[in-house]
Amino acid sequence: MLNDINLLERITFNPGIFGGKPIIRGMRIAVEHILGMIASGSTVEELLEGYPFLEREDIQACLLYAYRLAAHERIEPLMAAS
């Protein structure tokens, strides 16, 4: 099981992808997209089936990221390699 720091390292940003919004592991999938799907009722299993390149820990990282933002904790996403 990954700790919070390892999970949050999966959340990156790249100014050239979605205007620098948080993304998952440098890929063209925004954290907000995953969170929106979960908020709409999608399950983790459905997300993993629909996006086979995602890992369960990626979704967990999105949820942790959202939690930290809601708790007003400082988060500094990593710059993704271009």
Steps between C-alpha positions, in 0.01 A plus 500: 500500500635842405527780751353846439822644359538215250138532397521876448811453284261349245331839464704720269453802281628609164423849367456345155227259611159639597652839578701366792209337685592203721533180299580138577861390447559744216225344288223689327243421765406772746446438869175697473374255234547201730347685795203605287439143392512379860264782602264385222490150643771313312672233703873444520451176308315682220777758476769235485308313231434815296856630536724191501815714526390620844597323819292476815759720674441775241137523605596488865746785432220709343284449807787586732574812294136610528500430874813707551350790302177486700702494822690808379832321514779618275559279197780543251454274197816384326592636157451222247779433255418620150 
